Amino acid sequence: MDQDIQGRIKQLIDEEHRLRSAVGEGTMTADEEHARLRSIETELDQCWDLLRQRRAKRQYGENPDDAAARSEDVVEKYLG
């Protein structure tokens, strides 16, 4: 499961790089890029949060499969 999440993180980062290139090449508007990047950033936050939950559960002898992805509202409201 962790590898699946890490794979998804890599896909999202690759997509983020492609989007930035597309704007530079003029094949996408900055507004289109911004909208998609916002979505990517949210999903990345959710993936990283899920990985942290799984690692914490494993560290404390709990079942990492009990970790669950949290909503956008939750992960986007974390205070850094």
Secondary structure, 3 states (H helix, E strand, C coil): CHHHHHHHHHHHHHHHHHHHHHHHHCCCCHHHHHHHHHHHHHHHHHHHHHHHHHHHHHHCCCCHHHCCCCCHHHHCCCCC
